[in-house]
Amino acid sequence: MYRSTLSNHVDYASHCETIHPEEARGQSLCGSLRESPETMTTQRDKLREDVQFRILRLLKDNPDLTQRQLAKAVGVSNGGIHYVLNALLEKGMVKLGNFTAAEDKRRYAYVLTQRGISAKADLTKRFLVRKMAEYEVIKAEIEEVGSDLSEAELAELKAKGVEQ
């Protein structure tokens, strides 16, 4: 049964009870139902925060970047960058400034406001906390999986990783 994580017309518990036994709940048997809508929203918020953080970080040092350049640097579509920049403009984190020396008077600079600078500082802290936690989880998983290999195989894999 397919169910979007955004639709609430199917009760999660009753779905799992009819499809899967009690002991199977919480495992990955329910597919997209595995995570609660709150978790999905949190993941979406984290992604949104990461994109906003990267944009604010890039614009702090390079206010003259075009939307296309920002999109490429952040790894989102041009439309996505346009959407996020408009949201940042509406929130007062970024303001538009003209390039007075540029031949093309339609070019704008995206300048961080005081609100944008303080938001960037908050996003930086949350980004670092989240990435350090992710690093610890990945590090533990690497150690666990690496224990299945011999020392020679592990050394070979580490050498390949350094080469790339």
C-alpha positions, 0 to 999 in steps of 0.5 A: 500500500502506497502512502505519502508521508504528507497524507494523514487519511490512513491511521499508522497504527491500524495500518501496521496492525493489519499488514504487519504483526506487533513485533514487526512495528518500528522495523523497515517493513512499513516502507514510507510509513516507517518514520512519523510525519514529525521526523520527516518534517524535521529532516525536511527542515534540516535540509532547508536549514543546510541550503539556507546556511550554505547560501548565506555563507556563500553570499557573505563572501561573494555577494555578486554571485548570480542565482545560477552560480549559487545553484551550482555551488549549493547543488540545487536547481535554479528554481530552488535557488530563486525560491530560497533567495525570495524567502531570505529577502522576505525574512529580511536576511538578504537585501538587493544591492545594485552594481553601480560599476557594472555595464549590465544595470540589471545585475544585483548583489545579494547583501546579508543584512544584520538579521542575515548575519545573526541567522547565519551564526545560528545556522552555523552552530546548528549545522556543526552540531548536526554534522559532528553527530552524523560524523560520530555515527558514520565513524562508529559504523565504519569501525563496525563494518571494518571489523569484518575485514582483515587488517590488510584489506582495511589498509588497502581500502584506506589507501584507495580512499586517500588516492581518490 
